[in-house]
Amino acid sequence: MEKDLCFKALLKFSLGVVAIGILLFLPAGTFHYWKAWLLMGILFIPMLFAGIVLL
């Protein structure tokens, strides 16, 4: 069961990164938008550490 839970958590985290990336970079038209990278780092790095601790 724990393996299944880890897989689901990793899948949802990855899909969240992709979805937020699309929402930020598609309107900007470039991957060189540093404010979007900063926002994603501030959002997802603590989320990753919290997810690891809670699993």
N, C-alpha and C positions, 0 to 999 in steps of 0.2 A: 504494500500500500504506500509506503513512504517513497518508493521509486516513482510511482504514478503521480504522487503529489508534487514531487520535485520536477517532473516533466511538465505538468500542467502549469506550475509556477513559472518555469523558465519560458514556456511557450507564451504565456500571457505577458510576461515582461518584454520578451522580444517583439511581440506584436504591438505592444504599447510604444516601444522605441520607434518602430517603423511608422506607426500611425502618426505620432507626434512629429516625426521627421517629415513626413509628407505634408502635414498641415503647416509646418513652418517653412520648409524649403521650396515647396511648389509655388506659393505666391511670390516668394522672393526671387525665384527664377535662377538661383545659383546655390551651390554648396559653400560659397565663400562668405556667407552671412554669419559673422562671428557672434552676433547677439543670439542667434538661434542655437549655436553650439554651446554657448554659455548657459542658456536656459535649459537645454537638455542635460548638460552636466550637473547643474544645480538640482534638477528634478530627479534624474535617474541614478546618480551615484549614491546618494543617501538611501534611495528606495532599494537599491541592490543590497546594500549593507544591512538594512532593516529586514529584508526578506531572508538573507542568510542567517541572521540571528534568530528569527522567528521559526525557521525550519528546523 
